[in-house]
Structures are given as structure tokens and as C-alpha cells.
């Protein structure tokens, strides 16, 4: 009888322990499943909140955390999109500025090429007149005077080109004058 009672008590204890483990295992599995879902970034996953026990309190906390994380992620996405729009706008502005600078640089190179040509032509004429006059033997004074007149005329033309360049340079300086004002 004692053995039968002990076996019955042991069997009852075993059944109660199995029921207790089963009762604990379900909420723990749900919490574990919820934590795993959050870890994987599934912020829309919710843990069932059955009852008023400790497991339900933890489930409510984890669900609230998931909501907060989803809200934070949404705000972060909006901020990222805003920053991307700002970067795209600034990139477009910089691209436009770069294109404008490239155009200015191309015009500057063309201007220097034109200036070089305008200065080289009279200089070549002056040198050519002087070299032709100096070639060969002595010549009459009229030939020297005529050659010197052509050199003087070409020198005046060169002086005019140089004066035009100085005028352009001064007007550019005036255009870039600073207007200082306290801010």
C-alpha cells in the first residue's frame, strides 16, 4: 500500500511537473519567437499578451519596444530621404557651377588665344619691316624713313591693342569691386 501510494504520488508529481513545464514552455517559446523576430527586423511581429502574469508583462514591453523601434525606423527613413534630396539638389547646383566654370575657362582660353594672335600679328610686322630694312647694303634715307613709318604705324596699332586689353582688365577689376557691409 505504501509502495502504491508512493508510486501514485510520484506519478502525480510527474504529471504535475510535465503540466508545469508545458505551461511555462508556451509563453517562453512565444517570447523567444518574438525576440528572434525583432532580431531579424520584423518590427510588425507582436507577442500574444495572454493574462496578467509576468510573461504577459514582458510581452507587452517587447511589443511596445517593437512599436517604438518601428516609429524610430520610420523617422530615420524620412530623415534619410530628406538628406538624399538635399544632397541631390546640392549636387545639381555644384554640377551647374562646374559647367559654368568650364564655360568661363573655355572663354578665357579663347580670349588668350585671340590676344596672342592680336599681339603676334603687329609684332611680326614690326620685326619683318626691321629685318627687311636691315638686309643687304646701304639704302637711301627715303627707304629707311618709309620702313620706319610702317614700323611706327604698326607699333601704334600694337599700342592700341595693348590699351584695349588694359581697359578690359580695368573694367573687370571694377566689376569685381567688393561692397563691404556689416552683417
RAWO-V458618 format. One line per field, one symbol per residue. ss: DSSP state (h for helix, s for strand, l for the rest). psi: psi as a letter, one per 40 degrees, with the letter a starting at -180 (. if undefined). A space follows every 50 residues. Layout:
ss: ???
psi: ???
This chain:
ss: lhhhhhhhhhhhhhhhhhhhhhhhhhhhhhhhhhhhhhhlllllllllll lllhhhhhhhhhhhhhhhhhhhhhhhhhhhhhhhhhhhhhhhhhhhhhhh hhhhhhhhhhhhhhhhhhhhhhhhhhhhhhhhhhllllllhhhhhhhhhh hhhhhhhhhhhhhhhhhhhhhhhhhllllllll
psi: dddddddddddddddddddddddddddddddddddddddeegeehihhgh afaddddddddddddddddddddddddddddddddddddddddddddddd dddddddddddddddddddddddddddddddddeiaaiiidddddddddd dddddddddddddddddddddddddeihghhi.
